[in-house]
Amino acid sequence: MADRELPVDPARLRRQFPDLTDADMQAFEEVTRRILAEGRPDARAKLTRQIVAEGRQARARAAAGARLSADESLAARYVAAVEKMQPPIRDGGR
């Protein structure tokens, strides 16, 4: 799975989003490859939704002092990385 091509060059992402850390990129690459390994588009979409939901829940658990599993930590780091790649929201997102 590690040799699967990403849809965008990681170096380009680093240039475009300089706030991305090595840990962000590692999480993004690992999860993206896992998502792309799913054969069907509907399976990829479902997995993406699951990982994002798990990442948000894990982040809330960590903020409350809970210890995260490796999978929860990865999902939380993936969500953090993706959030750094979103454009700033103006006017409250409405």
C-alpha positions as CSV (number, residue, x, y, z in Angstrom):
1,M,0.0,0.0,0.0
2,A,2.9,2.4,0.7
3,D,3.8,2.5,-3.0
4,R,0.4,3.7,-4.1
5,E,0.6,7.1,-5.8
6,L,-1.1,10.0,-4.0
7,P,-3.5,12.2,-6.0
8,V,-1.2,15.2,-5.3
9,D,2.5,15.6,-4.8
10,P,3.4,15.9,-1.1
11,A,6.1,18.5,-1.9
12,R,3.4,20.6,-3.6
13,L,1.2,20.3,-0.5
14,R,4.1,21.5,1.7
15,R,4.6,24.5,-0.5
16,Q,1.0,25.4,-0.7
17,F,0.3,24.8,3.0
18,P,3.5,25.6,4.9
19,D,1.8,25.0,8.3
20,L,1.8,21.2,7.6
21,T,4.3,19.3,9.8
22,D,6.0,16.1,9.1
23,A,3.5,14.4,11.4
24,D,0.6,16.0,9.4
25,M,2.1,14.7,6.1
26,Q,2.7,11.2,7.5
27,A,-0.9,11.0,8.7
28,F,-2.3,12.4,5.5
29,E,-0.2,10.1,3.3
30,E,-1.0,6.9,5.4
31,V,-4.8,7.6,5.5
32,T,-5.0,8.7,1.9
33,R,-3.3,5.6,0.7
34,R,-5.7,3.5,2.8
35,I,-8.7,5.3,1.3
36,L,-7.4,4.9,-2.2
37,A,-6.8,1.2,-1.7
38,E,-10.6,0.8,-1.5
39,G,-11.7,-0.4,-4.9
40,R,-15.1,1.2,-5.2
41,P,-15.9,4.9,-5.0
42,D,-18.7,4.3,-2.5
43,A,-16.4,2.3,-0.2
44,R,-13.8,5.1,-0.4
45,A,-16.5,7.7,0.5
46,K,-17.7,5.6,3.4
47,L,-14.2,5.0,4.7
48,T,-13.4,8.7,4.5
49,R,-16.5,9.6,6.4
50,Q,-15.7,7.0,9.1
51,I,-12.1,8.2,9.5
52,V,-13.1,11.9,9.7
53,A,-15.8,11.1,12.3
54,E,-13.4,8.9,14.3
55,G,-10.8,11.7,14.1
56,R,-13.2,14.3,15.5
57,Q,-14.3,12.0,18.3
58,A,-10.7,11.1,19.1
59,R,-9.7,14.8,19.3
60,A,-12.6,15.4,21.7
61,R,-11.6,12.4,23.8
62,A,-8.0,13.5,23.9
63,A,-9.0,17.0,24.9
64,A,-10.9,15.4,27.8
65,G,-7.8,13.6,28.9
66,A,-8.4,10.2,27.4
67,R,-5.6,8.1,26.0
68,L,-6.0,7.3,22.3
69,S,-5.3,4.1,20.4
70,A,-2.9,4.2,17.5
71,D,-5.9,4.2,15.1
72,E,-7.6,7.0,16.9
73,S,-4.4,9.1,17.0
74,L,-3.9,8.6,13.3
75,A,-7.5,9.6,12.5
76,A,-7.1,12.7,14.7
77,R,-3.9,13.7,13.0
78,Y,-5.4,13.1,9.6
79,V,-8.3,15.5,10.5
80,A,-5.9,18.1,11.7
81,A,-3.8,17.8,8.5
82,V,-6.9,18.1,6.3
83,E,-8.1,21.1,8.3
84,K,-4.8,22.9,7.6
85,M,-5.4,22.4,3.9
86,Q,-8.8,24.1,3.9
87,P,-9.0,27.7,2.8
88,P,-9.9,30.2,5.6
89,I,-13.6,30.7,6.1
90,R,-14.7,34.2,5.7
91,D,-18.1,35.6,6.9
92,G,-18.6,32.7,9.3
93,G,-19.0,30.1,6.6
94,R,-22.4,31.3,5.5
